[in-house]
């Protein structure tokens, strides 16, 4: 796995966590 693939994977996970948090805690966003 290349560095670019790793960075993209990490960004995808962070975005997924943000979306999940926005759904679980809508009053904080």
N, CA, C and O atoms as a Tripos MOL2 file, in Angstrom:
@<TRIPOS>MOLECULE
protein
  116   115    29     0     0
PROTEIN
NO_CHARGES

@<TRIPOS>ATOM
      1 N           0.8530   -1.1990    0.0000 N.3       1 UNK1
      2 CA          0.0000    0.0000    0.0000 C.3       1 UNK1
      3 C           0.8860    1.2450    0.0000 C.2       1 UNK1
      4 O           1.8400    1.3380    0.7730 O.2       1 UNK1
      5 N           0.5650    2.1870   -0.8640 N.am      2 UNK2
      6 CA          1.3780    3.4060   -0.9650 C.3       2 UNK2
      7 C           0.9310    4.4450    0.0640 C.2       2 UNK2
      8 O          -0.1220    4.3090    0.6870 O.2       2 UNK2
      9 N           1.7480    5.4780    0.2260 N.am      3 UNK3
     10 CA          1.4260    6.5240    1.1960 C.3       3 UNK3
     11 C           0.1360    7.2450    0.8110 C.2       3 UNK3
     12 O          -0.6670    7.5880    1.6790 O.2       3 UNK3
     13 N          -0.0660    7.4760   -0.4910 N.am      4 UNK4
     14 CA         -1.2750    8.1770   -0.9380 C.3       4 UNK4
     15 C          -2.5180    7.3490   -0.6020 C.2       4 UNK4
     16 O          -3.5330    7.8930   -0.1680 O.2       4 UNK4
     17 N          -2.4320    6.0420   -0.8050 N.am      5 UNK5
     18 CA         -3.5760    5.1880   -0.4760 C.3       5 UNK5
     19 C          -3.8550    5.2320    1.0200 C.2       5 UNK5
     20 O          -5.0120    5.2570    1.4390 O.2       5 UNK5
     21 N          -2.7970    5.2400    1.8250 N.am      6 UNK6
     22 CA         -2.9700    5.2650    3.2780 C.3       6 UNK6
     23 C          -3.6180    6.5710    3.7180 C.2       6 UNK6
     24 O          -4.5200    6.5670    4.5560 O.2       6 UNK6
     25 N          -3.1630    7.6880    3.1570 N.am      7 UNK7
     26 CA         -3.7460    8.9910    3.5060 C.3       7 UNK7
     27 C          -5.2160    9.0400    3.0990 C.2       7 UNK7
     28 O          -6.0530    9.5280    3.8580 O.2       7 UNK7
     29 N          -5.5320    8.5440    1.9200 N.am      8 UNK8
     30 CA         -6.9210    8.5310    1.4630 C.3       8 UNK8
     31 C          -7.7960    7.6790    2.3650 C.2       8 UNK8
     32 O          -8.9370    8.0370    2.6570 O.2       8 UNK8
     33 N          -7.2560    6.5490    2.8040 N.am      9 UNK9
     34 CA         -8.0130    5.6630    3.6910 C.3       9 UNK9
     35 C          -8.2820    6.3470    5.0260 C.2       9 UNK9
     36 O          -9.3900    6.2710    5.5580 O.2       9 UNK9
     37 N          -7.2660    7.0130    5.5640 N.am     10 UNK10
     38 CA         -7.4340    7.7120    6.8420 C.3      10 UNK10
     39 C          -8.4670    8.8330    6.7060 C.2      10 UNK10
     40 O          -9.3130    9.0070    7.5830 O.2      10 UNK10
     41 N          -8.4020    9.5920    5.6110 N.am     11 UNK11
     42 CA         -9.3730   10.6740    5.3990 C.3      11 UNK11
     43 C         -10.7880   10.1140    5.2880 C.2      11 UNK11
     44 O         -11.7280   10.6940    5.8310 O.2      11 UNK11
     45 N         -10.9440    8.9990    4.5920 N.am     12 UNK12
     46 CA        -12.2670    8.3910    4.4390 C.3      12 UNK12
     47 C         -12.8140    7.9650    5.7990 C.2      12 UNK12
     48 O         -14.0010    8.1380    6.0750 O.2      12 UNK12
     49 N         -11.9510    7.4090    6.6450 N.am     13 UNK13
     50 CA        -12.3940    6.9770    7.9750 C.3      13 UNK13
     51 C         -12.7830    8.1870    8.8240 C.2      13 UNK13
     52 O         -13.7950    8.1530    9.5240 O.2      13 UNK13
     53 N         -11.9880    9.2510    8.7660 N.am     14 UNK14
     54 CA        -12.3080   10.4500    9.5500 C.3      14 UNK14
     55 C         -13.6330   11.0610    9.1090 C.2      14 UNK14
     56 O         -14.4360   11.4730    9.9460 O.2      14 UNK14
     57 N         -13.8650   11.1220    7.7980 N.am     15 UNK15
     58 CA        -15.1240   11.6790    7.2870 C.3      15 UNK15
     59 C         -16.3000   10.8060    7.7220 C.2      15 UNK15
     60 O         -17.3510   11.3250    8.0970 O.2      15 UNK15
     61 N         -16.1280    9.4870    7.6730 N.am     16 UNK16
     62 CA        -17.1960    8.5810    8.1010 C.3      16 UNK16
     63 C         -17.4950    8.7880    9.5830 C.2      16 UNK16
     64 O         -18.6590    8.7760    9.9850 O.2      16 UNK16
     65 N         -16.4580    8.9770   10.3970 N.am     17 UNK17
     66 CA        -16.6760    9.2070   11.8290 C.3      17 UNK17
     67 C         -17.4060   10.5290   12.0500 C.2      17 UNK17
     68 O         -18.2960   10.6040   12.8980 O.2      17 UNK17
     69 N         -17.0450   11.5740   11.3020 N.am     18 UNK18
     70 CA        -17.7260   12.8620   11.4390 C.3      18 UNK18
     71 C         -19.2020   12.7420   11.0710 C.2      18 UNK18
     72 O         -20.0630   13.2870   11.7600 O.2      18 UNK18
     73 N         -19.4920   12.0250    9.9830 N.am     19 UNK19
     74 CA        -20.8890   11.8560    9.5680 C.3      19 UNK19
     75 C         -21.6610   11.0600   10.6120 C.2      19 UNK19
     76 O         -22.8070   11.3920   10.9160 O.2      19 UNK19
     77 N         -21.0560   10.0250   11.1610 N.am     20 UNK20
     78 CA        -21.7210    9.2180   12.1870 C.3      20 UNK20
     79 C         -21.9720   10.0670   13.4310 C.2      20 UNK20
     80 O         -23.0430    9.9830   14.0320 O.2      20 UNK20
     81 N         -20.9900   10.8860   13.8220 N.am     21 UNK21
     82 CA        -21.1590   11.7430   14.9990 C.3      21 UNK21
     83 C         -22.2680   12.7640   14.7580 C.2      21 UNK21
     84 O         -23.0470   13.0530   15.6670 O.2      21 UNK21
     85 N         -22.3490   13.3100   13.5500 N.am     22 UNK22
     86 CA        -23.3920   14.2900   13.2390 C.3      22 UNK22
     87 C         -24.7790   13.6500   13.3210 C.2      22 UNK22
     88 O         -25.7500   14.3050   13.7010 O.2      22 UNK22
     89 N         -24.8640   12.3730   12.9650 N.am     23 UNK23
     90 CA        -26.1570   11.6860   13.0420 C.3      23 UNK23
     91 C         -26.5160   11.3430   14.4850 C.2      23 UNK23
     92 O         -27.6820   11.4170   14.8710 O.2      23 UNK23
     93 N         -25.5110   10.9670   15.2830 N.am     24 UNK24
     94 CA        -25.7760   10.5590   16.6660 C.3      24 UNK24
     95 C         -25.9780   11.7650   17.5750 C.2      24 UNK24
     96 O         -26.8130   11.7370   18.4790 O.2      24 UNK24
     97 N         -25.1950   12.8440   17.3260 N.am     25 UNK25
     98 CA        -25.2840   14.0410   18.1650 C.3      25 UNK25
     99 C         -25.6390   15.2650   17.3140 C.2      25 UNK25
    100 O         -24.8010   16.1530   17.1540 O.2      25 UNK25
    101 N         -26.8560   15.3360   16.7660 N.am     26 UNK26
    102 CA        -27.2150   16.4490   15.8660 C.3      26 UNK26
    103 C         -27.1990   17.8060   16.5610 C.2      26 UNK26
    104 O         -27.0240   18.8300   15.9000 O.2      26 UNK26
    105 N         -27.3790   17.8350   17.8790 N.am     27 UNK27
    106 CA        -27.4360   19.1270   18.5630 C.3      27 UNK27
    107 C         -26.0590   19.7820   18.6760 C.2      27 UNK27
    108 O         -25.9710   20.9640   19.0080 O.2      27 UNK27
    109 N         -24.9950   19.0430   18.4090 N.am     28 UNK28
    110 CA        -23.6470   19.6180   18.5280 C.3      28 UNK28
    111 C         -23.1650   20.2260   17.2170 C.2      28 UNK28
    112 O         -22.1050   20.8530   17.1960 O.2      28 UNK28
    113 N         -23.9030   20.0630   16.1280 N.am     29 UNK29
    114 CA        -23.4240   20.5320   14.8270 C.3      29 UNK29
    115 C         -24.3380   21.6220   14.2660 C.2      29 UNK29
    116 O         -24.0890   22.1360   13.1750 O.2      29 UNK29
@<TRIPOS>BOND
     1     1     2 1
     2     2     3 1
     3     3     4 2
     4     3     5 am
     5     5     6 1
     6     6     7 1
     7     7     8 2
     8     7     9 am
     9     9    10 1
    10    10    11 1
    11    11    12 2
    12    11    13 am
    13    13    14 1
    14    14    15 1
    15    15    16 2
    16    15    17 am
    17    17    18 1
    18    18    19 1
    19    19    20 2
    20    19    21 am
    21    21    22 1
    22    22    23 1
    23    23    24 2
    24    23    25 am
    25    25    26 1
    26    26    27 1
    27    27    28 2
    28    27    29 am
    29    29    30 1
    30    30    31 1
    31    31    32 2
    32    31    33 am
    33    33    34 1
    34    34    35 1
    35    35    36 2
    36    35    37 am
    37    37    38 1
    38    38    39 1
    39    39    40 2
    40    39    41 am
    41    41    42 1
    42    42    43 1
    43    43    44 2
    44    43    45 am
    45    45    46 1
    46    46    47 1
    47    47    48 2
    48    47    49 am
    49    49    50 1
    50    50    51 1
    51    51    52 2
    52    51    53 am
    53    53    54 1
    54    54    55 1
    55    55    56 2
    56    55    57 am
    57    57    58 1
    58    58    59 1
    59    59    60 2
    60    59    61 am
    61    61    62 1
    62    62    63 1
    63    63    64 2
    64    63    65 am
    65    65    66 1
    66    66    67 1
    67    67    68 2
    68    67    69 am
    69    69    70 1
    70    70    71 1
    71    71    72 2
    72    71    73 am
    73    73    74 1
    74    74    75 1
    75    75    76 2
    76    75    77 am
    77    77    78 1
    78    78    79 1
    79    79    80 2
    80    79    81 am
    81    81    82 1
    82    82    83 1
    83    83    84 2
    84    83    85 am
    85    85    86 1
    86    86    87 1
    87    87    88 2
    88    87    89 am
    89    89    90 1
    90    90    91 1
    91    91    92 2
    92    91    93 am
    93    93    94 1
    94    94    95 1
    95    95    96 2
    96    95    97 am
    97    97    98 1
    98    98    99 1
    99    99   100 2
   100    99   101 am
   101   101   102 1
   102   102   103 1
   103   103   104 2
   104   103   105 am
   105   105   106 1
   106   106   107 1
   107   107   108 2
   108   107   109 am
   109   109   110 1
   110   110   111 1
   111   111   112 2
   112   111   113 am
   113   113   114 1
   114   114   115 1
   115   115   116 2
@<TRIPOS>SUBSTRUCTURE
     1 UNK1         2 RESIDUE 1 A UNK
     2 UNK2         6 RESIDUE 1 A UNK
     3 UNK3        10 RESIDUE 1 A UNK
     4 UNK4        14 RESIDUE 1 A UNK
     5 UNK5        18 RESIDUE 1 A UNK
     6 UNK6        22 RESIDUE 1 A UNK
     7 UNK7        26 RESIDUE 1 A UNK
     8 UNK8        30 RESIDUE 1 A UNK
     9 UNK9        34 RESIDUE 1 A UNK
    10 UNK10       38 RESIDUE 1 A UNK
    11 UNK11       42 RESIDUE 1 A UNK
    12 UNK12       46 RESIDUE 1 A UNK
    13 UNK13       50 RESIDUE 1 A UNK
    14 UNK14       54 RESIDUE 1 A UNK
    15 UNK15       58 RESIDUE 1 A UNK
    16 UNK16       62 RESIDUE 1 A UNK
    17 UNK17       66 RESIDUE 1 A UNK
    18 UNK18       70 RESIDUE 1 A UNK
    19 UNK19       74 RESIDUE 1 A UNK
    20 UNK20       78 RESIDUE 1 A UNK
    21 UNK21       82 RESIDUE 1 A UNK
    22 UNK22       86 RESIDUE 1 A UNK
    23 UNK23       90 RESIDUE 1 A UNK
    24 UNK24       94 RESIDUE 1 A UNK
    25 UNK25       98 RESIDUE 1 A UNK
    26 UNK26      102 RESIDUE 1 A UNK
    27 UNK27      106 RESIDUE 1 A UNK
    28 UNK28      110 RESIDUE 1 A UNK
    29 UNK29      114 RESIDUE 1 A UNK
